[in-house]
Amino acid sequence: MIVSFMQEIYLRFHDDLARNLFLYVAPVQATFYREPTAGWESVIKRFSCSYDVDEARKCIALDRPTAAVFHLMRVVESAVLELQIFLREREM
């Protein structure tokens, strides 16, 4: 009886797990995924870039450095554009 019960549990777990994909995020990187904008509040407020900061930090958590650089470059682009406007105003 207990053997058939354990087999049934095994089959249920197997079926349930086969329907989903589970990705592992190391505990060190989990904070990047759970709190993607932590520590970036002033940058987000200044450059209105919450989406890209959020995505960049999630990419870091999921070990996708190239994608993280893409999103961070968009943040830098916002800063450079603001710097360009500032410098033009100073020239006048």
Backbone hydrogen bonds, N-H to C=O, Kabsch-Sander energy under -0.5 kcal/mol:
donor,donor_aa,acceptor,acceptor_aa,energy
5,F,1,M,-2.0
6,M,2,I,-2.4
7,Q,3,V,-2.3
8,E,4,S,-2.1
9,I,5,F,-2.1
10,Y,6,M,-2.5
11,L,7,Q,-2.6
12,R,8,E,-2.4
13,F,9,I,-2.7
14,H,10,Y,-2.8
15,D,11,L,-2.6
16,D,12,R,-2.6
17,L,13,F,-3.0
18,A,14,H,-1.9
19,R,15,D,-0.9
19,R,16,D,-0.6
20,N,17,L,-1.0
22,F,20,N,-0.5
29,Q,26,A,-1.1
30,A,26,A,-1.4
31,T,27,P,-0.6
32,F,29,Q,-0.8
33,Y,29,Q,-1.0
34,R,30,A,-3.0
35,E,31,T,-2.7
38,A,35,E,-1.5
40,W,37,T,-2.1
44,I,40,W,-2.7
45,K,41,E,-2.5
46,R,42,S,-2.2
47,F,43,V,-2.7
48,S,44,I,-1.6
53,V,49,C,-2.2
54,D,50,S,-2.6
55,E,51,Y,-2.7
56,A,52,D,-2.5
57,R,53,V,-2.4
58,K,54,D,-1.8
59,C,55,E,-2.5
60,I,56,A,-2.0
61,A,57,R,-2.0
62,L,58,K,-1.8
63,D,60,I,-1.5
64,R,59,C,-3.1
68,A,64,R,-2.0
69,V,65,P,-2.5
70,F,66,T,-1.9
71,H,67,A,-2.1
72,L,68,A,-2.5
73,M,69,V,-2.5
74,R,70,F,-1.3
75,V,71,H,-1.3
76,V,72,L,-2.4
77,E,73,M,-2.5
78,S,74,R,-1.6
79,A,75,V,-1.7
80,V,76,V,-2.7
81,L,77,E,-2.5
82,E,78,S,-1.9
83,L,79,A,-2.3
84,Q,80,V,-2.6
85,I,81,L,-2.0
86,F,82,E,-2.3
87,L,83,L,-2.7
88,R,84,Q,-2.2
89,E,85,I,-2.1
90,R,86,F,-1.5
91,E,87,L,-1.4
92,M,88,R,-1.1
